[in-house]
Amino acid sequence: MWHNAYYLVPAVLLTAAVLWASRARQAAQRVPNPKGLPGRGIPLLDAAFLSGGPGRVFDTALVRMHRAGHVVVNRAGLVTVTADKPYDKVEREIVDAVGPTRSRELGPLRLAVMRSPGVQAIGDELAGRGLLRNPVKLGRARTAHRLIWLALLVAVGFTAAAYLLDSDEPGYERPALWIPLLLLAVGLTSLLATRPPRGRITPAGRRQLSLVDDGKVWTPRNGARNADAALLGAIALGGLAAVGAEFADEELQQALLASAAADQTARAAGFSASSPSATGSSSTSGSSGGSCSSGPAVWCGSSSDSSGSSGSSGSSGSSDSPGSGCGGSTGCGSGSSGSGSSCSSSSSSCGSSCGGGCGS
């Protein structure tokens, strides 16, 4: 026996899903600290993060330290600190991550610095200004949007049940077809209205990058020593591979590119392991990278909206695709990351302000 009052269940579920999706979308688009675009005056490492994510910040800062004679990197990927004179908080994070031995392999050092508070704070600040989207909030908006689909499936199921339980006997209530049609119309309209924003970088962020990367040589005035400003600006915007022959130290360049490639491969393996078609544990990500390892990592992947990293070499970390991360031995198996503040990205949340992030 069927009662049209049963339709209250999918109606309540759909209403709750739509309200949550609407609020989550608004939260993902909210800009808590709006400011004007800094244009070509944007600090060096801010531009590196905006263009390529935490990995690009590490590459840029390490090259700056190498050019200043504060670190030495050999082809085997061993980083040795020769002078404890950090230029800013990111260089301080590098020195601290190397540790008292004053030497550390490049791969683990890269991951540690990408996840460090100093680097993560850059992403939080850019998100606060509306140039990037908070990966945790973006992931919540995507999850809420998927719940509308789930509510619509429940409504379809109740409609099927209504006609299975229908009875021609007198005194029984006949299914009202207009109710599920109304729920379907509301649900489809809500899916369009609450679509989460796409990509980590906002339109304002893209405009900012276009102001800096306008075909002319960019020499950052904030965060780069004068002699190396043009080189560091090129690395920040395009990555190590984009610099090419202009980068005099081929040994350092090859070591950084190899480290970035290994990190990206490990993250891709972590995403593959977390997919439904993969066998084994969904949280395994390999020895050096995962989609969003446990810990305070949110900004993990690249800020780029493309399917690859901003630089063709992948030196900026990973893309904003599912599985991008700051590394670690375990992953959360979803696109973005998070652990509190702003990682998919990357798309699921692991904690505070890392990613990517994890990725999208």
PASEKOL-90882 format. One record per residue (C-alpha): residue in three letters; y, z, x. Coordinates in pm, whole numbers, padded with zeros to 5 digits, always signed. Example, Ala and Ser with C-alpha at 12.3 -4.5 7.8 and 13.67 -1.06 7.14 Angstrom:
BEGIN
ALA-00450+00780+01230;SER-00106+00714+01367;
END
This chain:
BEGIN
MET+00000+00000+00000;TRP+00339-00099+00138;HIS+00681+00063+00093;ASN+00998-00107+00211;ALA+01112+00232+00337;TYR+00876+00173+00629;TYR+01132-00075+00763;LEU+01345+00228+00853;VAL+01136+00270+01169;PRO+01223-00067+01333;ALA+01577-00040+01195;VAL+01633+00295+01368;LEU+01475+00169+01691;LEU+01688-00144+01689;THR+02007+00050+01617;ALA+01937+00293+01901;ALA+01855+00009+02143;VAL+02170-00184+02053;LEU+02392+00122+02092;TRP+02240+00209+02428;ALA+02262-00151+02551;SER+02626-00169+02447;ARG+02716+00154+02626;ALA+02515+00058+02935;ARG+02687-00280+02954;GLN+03029-00117+02926;ALA+02937+00131+03199;ALA+02820-00152+03429;GLN+03152-00333+03380;ARG+03377-00029+03404;VAL+03609-00017+03705;PRO+03693+00348+03782;ASN+03953+00279+04051;PRO+04114-00061+03990;LYS+04342-00194+04262;GLY+04488-00528+04359;LEU+04293-00758+04588;PRO+04363-00686+04957;GLY+04333-01057+05039;ARG+04309-01136+05409;GLY+04403-00778+05487;ILE+04065-00642+05376;PRO+03904-00420+05642;LEU+03638-00584+05858;LEU+03338-00383+05738;ASP+03449-00401+05375;ALA+03440-00780+05405;ALA+03099-00761+05574;PHE+02958-00547+05292;LEU+03111-00764+05021;SER+02977-01080+05182;GLY+02637-00964+05299;GLY+02559-00607+05205;PRO+02460-00311+05427;GLY+02267-00531+05671;ARG+02576-00737+05747;VAL+02774-00418+05804;PHE+02519-00303+06061;ASP+02514-00638+06240;THR+02893-00652+06257;ALA+02932-00294+06378;LEU+02658-00326+06640;VAL+02807-00648+06780;ARG+03146-00476+06794;MET+02996-00185+06988;HIS+02815-00427+07220;ARG+03134-00621+07290;ALA+03311-00295+07370;GLY+03034-00195+07614;HIS+02920+00101+07405;VAL+02563-00022+07345;VAL+02313-00247+07519;VAL+02047-00441+07326;ASN+01765-00618+07507;ARG+01555-00907+07378;ALA+01270-00666+07295;GLY+01500-00500+07042;LEU+01569-00170+07216;VAL+01920-00035+07152;THR+02067+00194+07417;VAL+02393+00381+07365;THR+02600+00380+07682;ALA+02919+00542+07550;ASP+02957+00791+07266;LYS+03296+00661+07153;PRO+03259+00552+06791;TYR+03540+00338+06652;ASP+03481+00442+06291;LYS+03231+00619+06065;VAL+02980+00333+06073;GLU+02968+00336+06453;ARG+02926+00714+06430;GLU+02629+00657+06200;ILE+02478+00420+06459;VAL+02520+00673+06738;ASP+02375+00952+06526;ALA+02082+00735+06416;VAL+01997+00650+06777;GLY+01963+01022+06841;PRO+01969+01238+07153;THR+01736+01005+07343;ARG+02019+00748+07334;SER+01763+00470+07278;ARG+01591+00344+06966;GLU+01419+00030+06845;LEU+01646-00205+06657;GLY+01437-00234+06337;PRO+01419+00138+06247;LEU+01780+00182+06359;ARG+01895-00097+06128;LEU+01721+00057+05828;ALA+01850+00406+05903;VAL+02211+00289+05933;MET+02190+00072+05620;ARG+02088+00381+05424;SER+02337+00615+05591;PRO+02618+00781+05391;GLY+02886+00604+05596;VAL+02759+00258+05504;GLN+02674+00353+05148;ALA+03027+00483+05095;ILE+03163+00133+05161;GLY+02960-00003+04870;ASP+03071+00282+04646;GLU+03435+00215+04729;LEU+03403-00159+04664;ALA+03231-00088+04333;GLY+03504+00160+04243;ARG+03763-00112+04300;GLY+03575-00360+04084;LEU+03462-00594+04363;LEU+03093-00504+04332;ARG+02882-00376+04045;ASN+02710-00043+04072;PRO+02338-00131+04106;VAL+02218+00176+03919;LYS+02441+00104+03619;LEU+02351-00264+03635;GLY+01982-00174+03630;ARG+02031+00053+03329;ALA+02211-00225+03144;ARG+01922-00462+03207;THR+01667-00204+03097;ALA+01860-00132+02778;HIS+01886-00505+02706;ARG+01508-00541+02734;LEU+01464-00258+02483;ILE+01633-00472+02217;TRP+01353-00724+02263;LEU+01102-00442+02226;ALA+01269-00327+01903;LEU+01253-00684+01768;LEU+00881-00698+01847;VAL+00834-00375+01652;ALA+01021-00530+01358;VAL+00792-00836+01372;GLY+00490-00606+01378;PHE+00612-00417+01072;THR+00673-00746+00892;ALA+00316-00855+00961;ALA+00189-00517+00843;ALA+00393-00549+00523;TYR+00213-00866+00419;LEU-00124-00733+00526;LEU-00073-00428+00305;ASP+00083-00624+00020;SER-00077-00580-00319;ASP-00039-00773-00643;GLU-00129-00473-00854;PRO+00142-00364-01097;GLY+00354-00071-00987;TYR+00333-00150-00615;GLU+00643-00244-00418;ARG+00649-00599-00277;PRO+00772-00656+00080;ALA+01141-00745+00093;LEU+01168-01044+00324;TRP+01544-01009+00360;ILE+01509-00681+00552;PRO+01320-00818+00856;LEU+01539-01129+00850;LEU+01845-00906+00865;LEU+01694-00706+01153;LEU+01615-01030+01336;ALA+01969-01160+01292;VAL+02121-00832+01410;GLY+01885-00817+01707;LEU+01950-01173+01826;THR+02323-01129+01788;SER+02306-00804+01984;LEU+02108-00972+02261;LEU+02393-01215+02310;ALA+02666-00953+02277;THR+02510-00700+02517;ARG+02393-00937+02790;PRO+02435-00747+03118;PRO+02658-00901+03384;ARG+02477-01120+03634;GLY+02476-01048+04005;ARG+02610-00763+04213;ILE+02940-00924+04304;THR+03207-00940+04035;PRO+03449-01226+03967;ALA+03717-01020+04142;GLY+03484-00983+04441;ARG+03428-01357+04454;ARG+03802-01417+04439;GLN+03848-01171+04724;LEU+03592-01354+04937;SER+03757-01688+04863;LEU+04090-01548+04985;VAL+03933-01451+05317;ASP+03683-01732+05363;ASP+03923-02018+05291;GLY+03823-02248+05576;LYS+04067-02095+05821;VAL+03974-01857+06101;TRP+03994-01501+05973;THR+04112-01240+06222;PRO+04080-00898+06055;ARG+04363-00661+06136;ASN+04172-00351+06032;GLY+03844-00263+06204;ALA+03834-00513+06490;ARG+03971-00514+06840;ASN+04212-00800+06898;ALA+04003-00984+07157;ASP+03699-00997+06931;ALA+03866-01014+06590;ALA+03788-01382+06519;LEU+03424-01350+06627;LEU+03366-01032+06428;GLY+03539-01181+06126;ALA+03306-01483+06140;ILE+03000-01257+06164;ALA+03121-01042+05874;LEU+03170-01343+05647;GLY+02885-01570+05750;GLY+02631-01371+05947;LEU+02502-01421+06298;ALA+02342-01758+06232;ALA+02670-01898+06104;VAL+02841-01813+06433;GLY+02597-02024+06638;ALA+02708-02122+06985;GLU+03029-01920+06953;PHE+02824-01606+07005;ALA+02795-01575+07381;ASP+02516-01316+07397;GLU+02208-01510+07288;GLU+01977-01216+07365;LEU+02159-00985+07124;GLN+02182-01256+06862;GLN+01809-01329+06875;ALA+01721-00960+06862;LEU+01939-00903+06555;LEU+01811-01213+06379;ALA+01450-01114+06449;SER+01513-00763+06316;ALA+01676-00895+05999;ALA+01393-01145+05946;ALA+01130-00874+05989;ASP+01315-00650+05743;GLN+01341-00929+05487;THR+00970-01015+05527;ALA+00873-00652+05477;ARG+01085-00628+05162;ALA+00931-00948+05027;ALA+00587-00802+05091;GLY+00693-00484+04911;PHE+00808-00683+04607;SER+00483-00880+04604;ALA+00285-00558+04613;SER+00486-00419+04323;SER+00436-00724+04099;PRO+00176-00712+03818;SER-00033-00984+03983;ALA-00064-00795+04307;THR-00351-00566+04384;GLY-00330-00221+04528;SER-00049+00028+04498;SER+00273-00097+04345;SER+00483+00122+04571;THR+00355-00005+04905;SER+00620-00199+05087;GLY+00501-00228+05441;SER+00599-00046+05752;SER+00969-00109+05752;GLY+01096-00211+05412;GLY+01048-00174+05042;SER+01230-00254+04727;CYS+01392+00084+04710;SER+01244+00361+04909;SER+01265+00720+04801;GLY+01584+00885+04911;PRO+01953+00837+04854;ALA+01954+00459+04895;VAL+02134+00251+04633;TRP+02311-00027+04816;CYS+02011-00191+04978;GLY+02015-00566+04937;SER+02273-00832+04993;SER+02579-00850+04774;SER+02528-01222+04743;ASP+02452-01361+04398;SER+02243-01638+04546;SER+01870-01633+04598;GLY+01912-01591+04969;SER+02129-01387+05194;SER+02488-01481+05251;GLY+02407-01609+05594;SER+02134-01867+05617;SER+01948-01654+05865;GLY+01916-01355+05639;SER+02106-01141+05886;SER+02285-00969+05606;GLY+01981-00802+05470;SER+01814-00931+05163;SER+01942-01114+04866;ASP+02027-00974+04531;SER+01683-01064+04411;PRO+01408-00833+04301;GLY+01260-00644+04587;SER+01562-00627+04808;GLY+01598-00287+04960;CYS+01709-00067+05243;GLY+01361-00019+05359;GLY+01134+00277+05380;SER+00762+00310+05343;THR+00752+00316+04967;GLY+00937+00128+04698;CYS+01018+00176+04337;GLY+00879-00160+04248;SER+01172-00303+04064;GLY+01483-00500+04126;SER+01772-00266+04181;SER+01767+00073+04331;GLY+01953+00385+04299;SER+01963+00751+04353;GLY+02276+00880+04209;SER+02591+00690+04267;SER+02568+00327+04279;CYS+02043-00046+04486;SER+01907-00441+04218;SER+01907-00541+04206;SER+01848-00484+04337;SER+01729-00318+03911;SER+01545+00010+03906;SER+01690+00337+04008;CYS+01581+00557+04293;GLY+01869+00783+04360;SER+02228+00810+04475;SER+02447+00567+04656;CYS+02228+00367+04908;GLY+02007-00080+04704;GLY+01995-00280+04608;GLY+02009-00183+04605;CYS+01824-00260+04625;GLY+01845-00577+04458;SER+01901-00717+04119;
END
